[in-house]
């Protein structure tokens, strides 16, 4: 579905873009955001600065990347593909929905400034709707499924416990559909996908589906929000689990 926004005629884009710009604040205010509790189980903040990795999939990676780029303690957020093989880590191929890849975002963070549990809280509340199976908003297909690719047993435990906590609290109308699977490899997406929401703020797609996420992040997590983004990283195509 997202391709229709990319391939629509220029004249339509200009008109729609103007409308989207005018209505962006209305959209951000009108779209609901789910307020959820903190994870009962989490890592404590580390004593020293360092780098850890989290990989999330929650629909189109443009918006998910943009959300985490505005989170304090995140060193880099890179759009890419995870779940499939290297030979199929290509946007056009992944878009067929036959590769087992999910559009994903590799988040490199400083554990002395933000915890894995806090990242999960942002992921489940403002980055996407975890109750949608194999889709997010207008984008449909297994490549848009909700996934947590855990790097180690501790991440798995925190994620599993948090999902159970949220389901038990019935914070959503429907059960969480997020998969929790072991991380194997991450393949950065094509350069034109990196920092897309920041570079194309007047895109109708960004204005309609992703700008509200940033507004909701600022509103719901003012202590975590930062206006200046961290750009995509330059991580190698396969990053070792737990690094």
Protein Blocks (a to p, Z undefined) as FASTA:
>chain_A
ZZmmmmpcfklmmmmmmmmmmmmmmmmmmpccddddddfbdcdddfbdcdddddddebjf
klmmmmmmmpghiabdcdddehiafklmcfklmmnopnopacdddddddfklbcfklmmm
mmmmmmpcfkbghiahjbgcjklcccdddfbfklmmmmmmmmmmmmmnopafbdcfbdcd
ddfbdcdddfklgoklmmmmmgmklmmmmmmmmmmmmmmmmmlpcfbdcdddfbdfbdce
hZZ
